[in-house]
Amino acid sequence: MTQRTATISRDTSETKISLSLTLDGASNVDVKTGWGFADHMLTLIAFWGGFDLQIHCDGDLHVDAHHTLEDIGICLGNALREALGDRKGINRIGMAKVPMDESISEVNIDISGRPYLVYRGDDLLPPVIAGDESDLWREFFKSVCYGARINMHISYLYGKNGHHLLESACKGLGLALRMAASCDRNQLLSTKGSLD
């Protein structure tokens, strides 16, 4: 199999990002966003997905983390789409339900070419996590969906601690991506013979 990799750069007045992704990696992760909490969550996605991921971001954190996280989501989504190539042979669908202490989240994805995010149970999250608004994470997941052109459903099922809830979702996303991106088929997994 050809190595499935992508390198993405993004340079705007709000963020400067370099990102490198290898889907069939060894969980070698180096993430530096300037926001330690984001570094932790992004590392979890890659580690549990079995990807090699390097992200370096210089963002306008003096404003807040919104642009940083949103733009990283765009870059990660674009890298996933590029690394997946024509998607022939991939399982396409992946899912995971991950407990984290008192919390549990479920993530289901379809690498369909049709981007859509369903984000449920986020009322369980506190308004602020690690010093920034928790809704930044919905924007991040939405950006990944649209960049990668995948259908993603994230459900926070129950829990009390915001860190634990997000951690379970990020681990779940990594596991779901690993399952969906795995090549166990010989053909494109679509009865219509193509993916959008």
VONU-356973 format. One line per field, with one value per residue (C-alpha): residue number from 1; x, y, z. Coordinates in steps of 0.1 Angstrom, whole numbers, plus 2048, in hexadecimal, padded with zeros to 3 digits. Layout:
VONU-356973
seq (NUM:...) $
xx (X:...) $
yy (Y:...) $
zz (Z:...) $
//
This chain:
VONU-356973
seq (1:2:3:4:5:6:7:8:9:10:11:12:13:14:15:16:17:18:19:20:21:22:23:24:25:26:27:28:29:30:31:32:33:34:35:36:37:38:39:40:41:42:43:44:45:46:47:48:49:50:51:52:53:54:55:56:57:58:59:60:61:62:63:64:65:66:67:68:69:70:71:72:73:74:75:76:77:78:79:80:81:82:83:84:85:86:87:88:89:90:91:92:93:94:95:96:97:98:99:100:101:102:103:104:105:106:107:108:109:110:111:112:113:114:115:116:117:118:119:120:121:122:123:124:125:126:127:128:129:130:131:132:133:134:135:136:137:138:139:140:141:142:143:144:145:146:147:148:149:150:151:152:153:154:155:156:157:158:159:160:161:162:163:164:165:166:167:168:169:170:171:172:173:174:175:176:177:178:179:180:181:182:183:184:185:186:187:188:189:190:191:192:193:194:195:196) $
xx (800:80C:814:7F6:804:7FD:80E:7F9:803:7EC:7F7:7DE:7DD:7CF:7E3:802:800:815:807:814:7FF:807:7E8:7FA:812:81E:80D:82B:81C:82A:810:818:7FB:803:7E5:7EE:7CB:7C8:7EA:7DD:7BC:7CC:7E7:7CB:7BA:7DA:7E7:7C7:7C4:7E7:7F1:812:809:81D:80C:81D:806:80C:7EA:7DA:7D5:7D6:7B2:7A7:7AD:790:7A5:7C0:7A9:793:7B0:7C1:7A1:7A0:7C5:7BF:7A0:7B2:7CF:7B8:7A7:7C8:7D7:7B9:7BD:7A2:795:795:796:78F:775:765:751:760:752:75D:74D:767:764:779:773:74F:74A:743:741:739:748:73B:74A:745:760:745:750:731:73B:724:727:70D:719:702:704:71B:704:717:737:73E:73E:764:77E:7A3:79D:78A:766:75D:74B:76D:76D:74D:75E:77D:769:754:774:782:762:761:786:786:763:757:736:73D:725:732:71C:726:710:716:730:738:75C:762:786:77B:75E:774:790:778:76C:78F:79A:77A:781:7A4:796:77A:792:7A9:78D:77E:7A0:7AC:7AF:79E:78B:795:77C:76D:753:734:718:715:73A:746:74A:741) $
yy (800:823:837:84D:86E:893:8B4:8D3:8F8:915:939:954:973:95E:93E:92E:908:8EC:8C9:8A7:887:862:84D:82C:837:82D:848:85F:881:8A3:8BE:8E2:8FA:912:905:8E7:8DA:8D9:8C8:8AD:8A7:8A7:88F:877:877:86E:855:842:843:835:853:865:88A:8AA:8CB:8EC:90A:92E:93D:95D:94F:972:974:951:92D:92F:935:91D:900:906:90A:8EB:8D9:8E5:8DA:8B8:8B2:8BC:8A5:888:88D:88F:871:85B:860:84F:83C:81B:7FE:812:805:828:825:826:829:829:82D:838:83A:853:850:85C:867:855:861:850:85A:84C:856:84F:85A:860:880:891:8A7:8AA:8AD:8A2:8AD:8A2:8A4:8C2:8D1:8BA:8CE:8EB:90D:911:8F5:8FC:921:923:91E:8F9:901:905:8DF:8DD:8F5:8DF:8BF:8D2:8DE:8BB:8AE:8C8:8C5:89F:89D:884:87F:880:87B:882:87B:884:869:872:880:89E:8A8:8BC:8B0:88B:890:8A0:887:86A:87B:880:85D:851:866:857:833:83A:849:82C:813:827:82E:80A:7F8:7D6:7D7:7D4:7EC:80E:808:816:804:821:81D:83F:856:87A) $
zz (800:7F8:817:820:82A:827:82F:833:839:841:846:84E:863:87F:87E:86F:86E:861:863:859:85A:854:857:85A:875:897:8AD:8AB:8B4:8B8:8BD:8C7:8C4:8E0:8F4:909:90B:8E5:8E3:8FB:8E8:8C5:8D2:8DD:8BB:8A9:8C4:8C5:8A0:89B:886:884:888:88B:890:897:89A:8A1:8A7:8B5:8D8:8E6:8D7:8E1:8D4:8BB:89B:8A6:8AC:88E:876:884:87D:859:854:865:850:830:839:840:81E:80B:81D:817:7F1:7DC:7FB:7E9:801:821:83A:837:857:87A:89D:8C1:8E4:8FD:923:936:95C:961:93D:91C:8F9:8D7:8B5:894:873:84E:835:81B:80A:819:836:853:879:893:8B5:8D2:8F7:8F8:912:92A:924:93A:928:92D:92C:932:931:90F:904:8FF:8DF:8CE:8CC:8B8:8A0:89F:897:87D:86C:86B:85C:840:839:838:828:842:854:87A:897:8BA:8D8:8FB:90D:931:948:95F:957:937:933:936:91D:903:909:903:8E3:8D6:8DD:8CC:8AE:8AB:8AE:895:87C:87F:879:85C:84B:84D:82C:82F:80D:7E9:7DB:7E2:7FD:7EB:7DA:7C1:7B8:7C3:7E1:7E0) $
//
